[in-house]
Amino acid sequence: MNYTQLSAAIQDYTEDYDTVFVNNIPVFVQNAEERIYNTVQLPALRKNSTSNFNVNNKYLPTPNDYLAVFSFAVVDNLGNYNYLLDKDVNFIRQAYPSPTDSGLPEYYALWDQDTFIFGPTPDQSYQVELHNFYNPESIVTAGTSWLGDNFESVLFYGSLLEAATFMKEEADVVKNYTERYNEALALLKQLGDGKNREDAYRSGQVRVKVR
């Protein structure tokens, strides 16, 4: 389902073709996307990037579309991947109070929304590999998206739920949309947080709570 199809489906389902409503459909869809992307950890929302430290500089900028870290690794001179531990800034400041406390970094923290800090301070221009979660371009502006192509039901009902709030629908209508959205979301979570993440041998099979 592309954005044109999604917008038409929302109008047909709600039977609301008023200009004000139609003009707000992008808001409904983007709010639904934000809700979904912050509820389920989808492989489609992870990306990989590499960069290099500047010697004796313990700071590194975050990617422009950065949302959260999945994994962080420093590649040493032998090509070995050394995965870093996530710590608070105060831990790194306490453990490595001087910029001259240098070596192969072992820890990282989010210094601010645009910067990572590492400890100890890198003594060489090591390569850094970051796997991070990010917010992809909205289907509203891109025309298509992973959700629209692979799991249109959760995006559709999430958008309808946002539209129902805008329209001040009756409680039974909101309840119906909520239930349909939650059903679709449970299936998506089973894929994103379950099948694509868990080791069935150690963690067991994916389970969805039955009410």
Backbone as CSV, one residue per row, in Angstrom:
resi,resn,N_x,N_y,N_z,CA_x,CA_y,CA_z,C_x,C_y,C_z
1,MET,0.847,-1.190,0.000,0.000,0.000,0.000,0.887,1.247,0.000
2,ASN,0.757,2.091,-1.013,1.502,3.345,-1.036,0.679,4.447,-0.363
3,TYR,1.238,5.659,-0.304,0.552,6.708,0.436,-0.770,7.107,-0.222
4,THR,-0.819,7.155,-1.536,-2.061,7.514,-2.232,-3.169,6.523,-1.888
5,GLN,-2.834,5.234,-1.884,-3.812,4.198,-1.537,-4.218,4.297,-0.070
6,LEU,-3.252,4.563,0.799,-3.547,4.681,2.226,-4.468,5.858,2.498
7,SER,-4.173,6.993,1.891,-5.004,8.182,2.088,-6.431,7.944,1.602
8,ALA,-6.554,7.302,0.444,-7.888,7.009,-0.099,-8.637,6.036,0.806
9,ALA,-7.938,5.040,1.357,-8.578,4.055,2.233,-9.072,4.703,3.517
10,ILE,-8.291,5.631,4.061,-8.708,6.327,5.281,-9.971,7.145,5.027
11,GLN,-10.026,7.831,3.893,-11.211,8.627,3.564,-12.437,7.732,3.350
12,ASP,-12.246,6.626,2.646,-13.369,5.727,2.375,-13.864,5.050,3.647
13,TYR,-12.946,4.669,4.519,-13.319,3.965,5.743,-14.063,4.885,6.704
14,THR,-13.623,6.141,6.778,-14.263,7.104,7.676,-15.435,7.816,7.013
15,GLU,-15.517,7.696,5.684,-16.531,8.406,4.884,-16.466,9.908,5.138
16,ASP,-15.262,10.394,5.276,-15.045,11.825,5.495,-14.129,12.340,4.393
17,TYR,-14.692,13.198,3.536,-13.925,13.742,2.413,-13.778,15.262,2.535
18,ASP,-14.081,15.754,3.739,-13.968,17.189,3.986,-12.506,17.633,3.822
19,THR,-12.327,18.831,3.280,-10.989,19.334,2.990,-10.114,19.398,4.239
20,VAL,-10.691,19.856,5.340,-9.923,19.959,6.581,-9.439,18.579,7.021
21,PHE,-10.322,17.592,6.927,-9.943,16.224,7.310,-8.845,15.696,6.389
22,VAL,-9.036,15.857,5.099,-8.067,15.348,4.124,-6.707,16.011,4.311
23,ASN,-6.713,17.299,4.607,-5.447,18.004,4.806,-4.691,17.526,6.042
24,ASN,-5.403,16.889,6.966,-4.775,16.404,8.189,-4.370,14.938,8.123
25,ILE,-4.687,14.266,7.023,-4.314,12.855,6.895,-2.802,12.645,7.028
26,PRO,-1.948,13.499,6.438,-0.507,13.322,6.650,-0.107,13.322,8.129
27,VAL,-0.789,14.143,8.932,-0.498,14.195,10.369,-0.899,12.882,11.025
28,PHE,-2.088,12.351,10.649,-2.534,11.078,11.212,-1.515,9.975,10.916
29,VAL,-1.076,9.923,9.690,-0.165,8.852,9.260,1.192,8.982,9.946
30,GLN,1.729,10.197,10.004,3.036,10.387,10.632,2.993,10.114,12.136
31,ASN,1.873,10.476,12.785,1.724,10.155,14.206,1.666,8.641,14.413
32,ALA,0.976,7.960,13.514,0.889,6.499,13.602,2.260,5.870,13.393
33,GLU,3.007,6.358,12.418,4.355,5.845,12.174,5.239,6.016,13.411
34,GLU,5.179,7.194,14.011,5.999,7.457,15.198,5.635,6.501,16.328
35,ARG,4.345,6.266,16.522,3.894,5.351,17.571,4.413,3.941,17.309
36,ILE,4.308,3.485,16.071,4.730,2.125,15.706,6.233,1.967,15.825
37,TYR,6.979,2.927,15.274,8.434,2.825,15.260,9.035,2.863,16.666
38,ASN,8.317,3.456,17.610,8.814,3.518,18.980,8.248,2.402,19.853
39,THR,7.486,1.501,19.237,6.924,0.363,19.962,7.591,-0.941,19.574
40,VAL,7.966,-1.066,18.301,8.532,-2.316,17.778,9.931,-2.064,17.245
41,GLN,10.864,-2.970,17.587,12.232,-2.866,17.078,12.356,-3.697,15.808
42,LEU,12.150,-3.056,14.693,12.167,-3.746,13.399,13.566,-3.725,12.785
43,PRO,13.987,-4.840,12.188,15.267,-4.844,11.472,15.318,-3.775,10.380
44,ALA,14.152,-3.457,9.817,14.095,-2.441,8.761,14.410,-1.047,9.294
45,LEU,14.426,-0.901,10.631,14.711,0.398,11.231,16.128,0.472,11.771
46,ARG,16.974,-0.486,11.359,18.379,-0.468,11.756,19.253,-0.207,10.539
47,LYS,20.349,0.486,10.758,21.287,0.733,9.676,22.711,0.674,10.230
48,ASN,23.643,0.509,9.337,25.050,0.397,9.698,25.840,1.561,9.104
49,SER,26.767,2.090,9.889,27.635,3.149,9.374,29.009,3.009,10.017
50,THR,30.027,3.445,9.305,31.394,3.402,9.827,32.020,4.786,9.758
51,SER,32.939,5.033,10.678,33.695,6.285,10.690,35.005,6.013,11.413
52,ASN,35.790,7.037,11.607,37.079,6.889,12.291,37.234,7.941,13.372
53,PHE,37.868,7.537,14.470,38.187,8.494,15.517,39.263,9.466,15.040
54,ASN,39.234,10.654,15.587,40.378,11.543,15.512,41.234,11.268,16.743
55,VAL,42.523,11.090,16.548,43.427,10.753,17.656,43.314,11.802,18.765
56,ASN,43.218,11.308,20.005,43.140,12.138,21.207,41.873,12.988,21.275
57,ASN,40.836,12.550,20.579,39.530,13.220,20.641,38.498,12.185,21.070
58,LYS,37.945,12.357,22.245,37.022,11.357,22.790,35.576,11.541,22.344
59,TYR,35.338,12.474,21.439,33.982,12.748,20.976,33.802,12.314,19.516
60,LEU,32.569,11.927,19.189,32.224,11.531,17.824,30.783,11.945,17.572
61,PRO,30.491,12.564,16.426,29.113,13.007,16.170,28.176,11.834,15.891
62,THR,26.927,11.982,16.266,25.909,10.981,15.940,25.475,11.155,14.487
63,PRO,25.002,10.105,13.827,24.461,10.254,12.472,23.257,11.206,12.478
64,ASN,22.989,11.805,11.354,21.897,12.779,11.267,20.535,12.178,11.598
65,ASP,20.344,10.900,11.243,19.045,10.267,11.475,19.075,9.319,12.667
66,TYR,20.028,9.541,13.568,20.209,8.672,14.729,18.994,8.699,15.660
67,LEU,18.603,7.509,16.150,17.531,7.396,17.126,18.025,6.719,18.397
68,ALA,18.685,5.557,18.262,19.218,4.838,19.416,20.264,3.841,18.935
69,VAL,21.161,3.436,19.847,22.219,2.492,19.508,21.718,1.057,19.584
70,PHE,22.067,0.254,18.588,21.846,-1.186,18.639,23.145,-1.869,19.060
71,SER,24.261,-1.498,18.451,25.571,-1.983,18.880,26.641,-1.006,18.406
72,PHE,27.759,-0.980,19.156,28.881,-0.096,18.865,30.161,-0.921,18.945
73,ALA,31.011,-0.837,17.941,32.252,-1.607,17.953,33.410,-0.757,17.463
74,VAL,34.570,-0.998,18.062,35.819,-0.387,17.609,36.663,-1.491,16.993
75,VAL,37.193,-1.249,15.808,38.026,-2.234,15.118,39.494,-1.915,15.409
76,ASP,40.191,-2.880,16.042,41.581,-2.621,16.402,42.517,-2.867,15.214
77,ASN,43.822,-2.756,15.437,44.808,-2.866,14.354,44.885,-4.264,13.755
78,LEU,44.384,-5.260,14.482,44.383,-6.634,13.978,43.076,-6.983,13.262
79,GLY,42.184,-6.009,13.172,40.899,-6.241,12.519,39.859,-6.861,13.426
80,ASN,40.149,-6.929,14.737,39.203,-7.502,15.686,38.141,-6.481,16.071
81,TYR,36.908,-6.952,16.203,35.806,-6.095,16.623,35.704,-6.119,18.147
82,ASN,35.790,-4.964,18.751,35.682,-4.832,20.202,34.402,-4.053,20.513
83,TYR,33.395,-4.785,20.997,32.094,-4.146,21.220,32.108,-3.349,22.522
84,LEU,31.642,-2.123,22.447,31.700,-1.188,23.565,30.504,-1.352,24.492
85,LEU,30.722,-1.017,25.762,29.661,-1.056,26.760,29.066,0.335,26.926
86,ASP,27.752,0.375,27.032,27.029,1.634,27.202,27.104,2.055,28.671
87,LYS,27.572,3.266,28.920,27.682,3.793,30.277,27.136,5.212,30.330
88,ASP,26.944,5.723,31.561,26.574,7.115,31.738,27.800,8.002,31.531
89,VAL,27.551,9.243,31.189,28.647,10.194,31.002,29.463,10.320,32.286
90,ASN,28.783,10.336,33.436,29.519,10.514,34.694,30.467,9.352,34.976
91,PHE,30.116,8.137,34.506,31.029,7.002,34.675,32.312,7.238,33.882
92,ILE,32.168,7.668,32.634,33.342,7.890,31.788,34.187,9.026,32.338
93,ARG,33.552,10.077,32.810,34.292,11.205,33.387,35.055,10.776,34.641
94,GLN,34.419,9.915,35.447,35.060,9.464,36.679,36.190,8.481,36.393
95,ALA,35.958,7.557,35.464,36.951,6.527,35.161,38.142,7.083,34.377
96,TYR,37.880,8.063,33.509,38.944,8.632,32.668,38.874,10.152,32.755
97,PRO,39.276,10.712,33.901,39.114,12.158,34.123,40.016,13.039,33.268
98,SER,41.120,12.472,32.787,42.070,13.283,32.011,42.029,12.884,30.539
99,PRO,42.123,13.862,29.624,42.188,13.545,28.189,43.383,12.669,27.830
100,THR,44.385,12.647,28.719,45.565,11.820,28.443,45.348,10.359,28.824
101,ASP,44.188,10.041,29.424,43.837,8.642,29.701,43.393,8.017,28.388
102,SER,44.356,7.554,27.624,44.057,7.117,26.257,44.325,5.627,26.070
103,GLY,43.787,5.103,24.974,43.948,3.696,24.650,42.825,3.267,23.715
104,LEU,42.581,1.973,23.622,41.464,1.465,22.825,40.176,1.695,23.608
105,PRO,39.219,2.457,23.080,37.983,2.728,23.818,37.253,1.444,24.211
106,GLU,36.679,1.472,25.418,35.913,0.348,25.934,34.465,0.713,26.221
107,TYR,34.207,1.998,26.433,32.878,2.445,26.831,32.440,3.635,25.970
108,TYR,31.134,3.810,25.886,30.589,4.983,25.209,29.376,5.479,25.978
109,ALA,29.036,6.736,25.760,27.832,7.327,26.337,27.336,8.400,25.376
110,LEU,26.082,8.744,25.516,25.519,9.823,24.707,25.764,11.129,25.449
111,TRP,26.697,11.929,24.919,27.067,13.198,25.551,25.932,14.205,25.441
112,ASP,25.413,14.367,24.241,24.201,15.146,24.010,23.527,14.547,22.782
113,GLN,22.470,15.171,22.289,21.709,14.572,21.193,22.502,14.474,19.890
114,ASP,23.642,15.167,19.817,24.430,15.168,18.592,25.813,14.533,18.742
115,THR,26.155,14.058,19.950,27.536,13.651,20.194,27.633,12.442,21.121
116,PHE,28.552,11.515,20.771,28.946,10.427,21.658,30.247,10.806,22.355
117,ILE,30.441,10.260,23.569,31.709,10.390,24.267,32.228,8.983,24.568
118,PHE,33.568,8.818,24.519,34.157,7.493,24.674,35.208,7.495,25.779
119,GLY,35.422,6.338,26.341,36.471,6.186,27.337,37.144,4.834,27.193
120,PRO,38.480,4.779,27.248,39.368,5.949,27.320,39.422,6.711,25.991
121,THR,40.090,7.838,25.995,40.276,8.625,24.775,41.062,7.803,23.750
122,PRO,40.582,7.716,22.500,41.296,6.906,21.503,42.714,7.412,21.240
123,ASP,43.670,6.472,21.299,45.058,6.844,21.065,45.475,6.676,19.611
124,GLN,44.553,6.141,18.789,44.800,5.979,17.362,43.516,6.269,16.594
125,SER,43.628,6.355,15.298,42.455,6.629,14.456,41.729,5.318,14.151
126,TYR,41.180,4.709,15.213,40.476,3.435,15.046,39.205,3.622,14.225
127,GLN,38.849,2.561,13.504,37.565,2.572,12.806,36.459,2.216,13.788
128,VAL,35.343,2.875,13.652,34.184,2.642,14.507,33.032,2.163,13.634
129,GLU,32.353,1.116,14.083,31.180,0.623,13.355,29.960,0.731,14.259
130,LEU,28.978,1.437,13.792,27.758,1.685,14.560,26.553,1.046,13.872
131,HIS,25.804,0.231,14.627,24.484,-0.217,14.208,23.489,0.588,15.040
132,ASN,22.649,1.330,14.392,21.718,2.164,15.149,20.310,2.103,14.588
133,PHE,19.364,2.356,15.478,17.981,2.508,15.066,17.793,3.929,14.530
134,TYR,16.912,4.064,13.563,16.661,5.392,13.008,15.219,5.471,12.540
135,ASN,14.725,6.682,12.397,13.388,6.895,11.861,13.488,7.053,10.350
136,PRO,12.947,6.104,9.584,13.021,6.227,8.129,12.118,7.345,7.623
137,GLU,12.299,7.689,6.386,11.454,8.721,5.792,10.000,8.270,5.807
138,SER,9.110,9.187,6.126,7.689,8.864,6.213,7.128,8.483,4.853
139,ILE,6.143,7.614,4.877,5.442,7.239,3.642,4.761,8.469,3.032
140,VAL,4.484,9.455,3.870,3.829,10.678,3.393,4.697,11.396,2.365
141,THR,6.000,11.464,2.618,6.906,12.168,1.707,7.589,11.229,0.716
142,ALA,7.819,9.974,1.138,8.506,9.027,0.262,7.559,8.347,-0.719
143,GLY,6.279,8.297,-0.370,5.303,7.629,-1.237,5.122,6.169,-0.898
144,THR,6.210,5.495,-0.489,6.155,4.097,-0.066,7.019,3.948,1.186
145,SER,6.842,2.829,1.892,7.653,2.551,3.069,7.634,1.055,3.340
146,TRP,8.533,0.622,4.233,8.569,-0.799,4.594,7.239,-1.220,5.210
147,LEU,6.686,-0.380,6.077,5.395,-0.706,6.692,4.295,-0.825,5.650
148,GLY,4.243,0.130,4.742,3.210,0.104,3.713,3.320,-1.098,2.804
149,ASP,4.557,-1.535,2.539,4.768,-2.677,1.645,4.594,-4.015,2.341
150,ASN,4.905,-4.079,3.649,4.956,-5.368,4.327,3.942,-5.563,5.442
151,PHE,3.476,-4.469,6.053,2.549,-4.607,7.172,1.565,-3.445,7.162
152,GLU,0.812,-3.350,6.087,-0.063,-2.193,5.900,-1.167,-2.112,6.946
153,SER,-1.585,-3.251,7.522,-2.701,-3.243,8.467,-2.393,-2.401,9.700
154,VAL,-1.177,-2.533,10.257,-0.857,-1.781,11.466,-0.765,-0.285,11.155
155,LEU,-0.270,0.077,9.996,-0.195,1.484,9.608,-1.587,2.046,9.343
156,PHE,-2.429,1.237,8.701,-3.793,1.675,8.382,-4.610,1.908,9.650
157,TYR,-4.627,0.914,10.549,-5.430,1.060,11.762,-4.823,2.070,12.728
158,GLY,-3.498,2.202,12.720,-2.884,3.247,13.522,-3.301,4.626,13.040
159,SER,-3.377,4.803,11.736,-3.810,6.078,11.157,-5.288,6.338,11.437
160,LEU,-6.093,5.275,11.359,-7.523,5.422,11.662,-7.739,5.820,13.117
161,LEU,-6.917,5.285,13.992,-7.032,5.630,15.408,-6.721,7.104,15.628
162,GLU,-5.704,7.606,14.934,-5.384,9.037,15.013,-6.517,9.871,14.425
163,ALA,-7.085,9.397,13.317,-8.188,10.118,12.675,-9.412,10.145,13.573
164,ALA,-9.675,9.043,14.272,-10.841,8.972,15.161,-10.722,9.983,16.295
165,THR,-9.507,10.171,16.797,-9.291,11.169,17.845,-9.576,12.569,17.311
166,PHE,-9.120,12.830,16.090,-9.355,14.127,15.448,-10.842,14.371,15.241
167,MET,-11.577,13.314,14.845,-13.001,13.438,14.534,-13.883,13.378,15.777
168,LYS,-13.257,13.117,16.940,-13.991,12.975,18.198,-15.087,11.907,18.058
169,GLU,-14.674,10.753,17.543,-15.593,9.641,17.330,-16.121,9.092,18.659
170,GLU,-17.229,8.343,18.561,-17.811,7.715,19.730,-16.855,6.682,20.313
171,ALA,-17.042,6.400,21.600,-16.134,5.500,22.307,-16.079,4.112,21.681
172,ASP,-17.221,3.614,21.162,-17.230,2.266,20.586,-16.418,2.206,19.281
173,VAL,-16.404,3.309,18.536,-15.612,3.364,17.303,-14.124,3.375,17.641
174,VAL,-13.761,4.204,18.604,-12.362,4.267,19.031,-11.925,2.916,19.580
175,LYS,-12.800,2.265,20.332,-12.488,0.949,20.904,-12.234,-0.064,19.794
176,ASN,-13.051,-0.035,18.759,-12.892,-0.963,17.644,-11.567,-0.735,16.921
177,TYR,-11.254,0.525,16.631,-9.985,0.846,15.970,-8.798,0.433,16.843
178,THR,-8.923,0.682,18.150,-7.847,0.338,19.073,-7.597,-1.161,19.083
179,GLU,-8.660,-1.941,19.118,-8.511,-3.398,19.137,-7.896,-3.910,17.849
180,ARG,-8.347,-3.374,16.717,-7.792,-3.814,15.435,-6.321,-3.412,15.319
181,TYR,-6.006,-2.210,15.811,-4.615,-1.754,15.789,-3.747,-2.640,16.669
182,ASN,-4.217,-2.942,17.873,-3.440,-3.767,18.795,-3.231,-5.178,18.258
183,GLU,-4.229,-5.718,17.557,-4.090,-7.042,16.950,-2.993,-7.024,15.878
184,ALA,-3.022,-5.992,15.035,-2.014,-5.874,13.983,-0.634,-5.622,14.587
185,LEU,-0.588,-4.813,15.653,0.683,-4.503,16.297,1.290,-5.748,16.942
186,ALA,0.438,-6.605,17.518,0.932,-7.840,18.134,1.603,-8.730,17.098
187,LEU,1.034,-8.796,15.911,1.641,-9.594,14.840,2.972,-8.987,14.397
188,LEU,3.017,-7.667,14.332,4.259,-6.995,13.949,5.331,-7.185,15.013
189,LYS,4.942,-7.113,16.299,5.896,-7.327,17.384,6.406,-8.758,17.377
190,GLN,5.534,-9.697,17.014,5.955,-11.093,16.933,7.056,-11.247,15.892
191,LEU,6.954,-10.485,14.809,7.985,-10.516,13.771,9.226,-9.745,14.198
192,GLY,9.040,-8.483,14.606,10.183,-7.619,14.888,10.892,-7.931,16.180
193,ASP,10.132,-8.099,17.283,10.736,-8.329,18.589,10.899,-9.807,18.895
194,GLY,10.262,-10.659,18.103,10.316,-12.085,18.372,11.135,-12.858,17.373
195,LYS,10.573,-13.144,16.220,11.220,-14.022,15.247,12.549,-13.480,14.748
196,ASN,12.647,-12.157,14.620,13.883,-11.586,14.086,14.908,-11.254,15.156
197,ARG,14.596,-11.542,16.450,15.520,-11.144,17.509,15.867,-12.289,18.461
198,GLU,14.900,-13.168,18.773,15.133,-14.165,19.798,15.778,-15.429,19.265
199,ASP,16.528,-16.088,20.135,17.075,-17.399,19.876,16.078,-18.400,20.430
200,ALA,15.368,-19.104,19.557,14.316,-20.003,20.008,14.858,-21.105,20.908
201,TYR,16.110,-21.535,20.680,16.698,-22.607,21.484,16.840,-22.180,22.946
202,ARG,17.242,-20.901,23.157,17.459,-20.415,24.511,16.247,-19.688,25.075
203,SER,15.536,-18.956,24.232,14.457,-18.095,24.712,13.078,-18.734,24.607
204,GLY,12.971,-19.836,23.864,11.664,-20.421,23.651,10.944,-19.759,22.499
205,GLN,9.779,-20.256,22.173,9.011,-19.713,21.071,8.347,-18.400,21.460
206,VAL,8.056,-17.578,20.443,7.424,-16.286,20.661,6.032,-16.482,21.240
207,ARG,5.697,-15.702,22.242,4.371,-15.803,22.851,3.711,-14.433,22.857
208,VAL,2.438,-14.406,22.526,1.650,-13.187,22.585,0.604,-13.371,23.661
209,LYS,0.505,-12.424,24.579,-0.412,-12.528,25.697,-1.847,-12.663,25.216
210,VAL,-2.581,-13.614,25.780,-3.978,-13.843,25.428,-4.845,-13.260,26.510
211,ARG,-5.807,-12.437,26.136,-6.678,-11.815,27.128,-8.030,-12.521,27.171
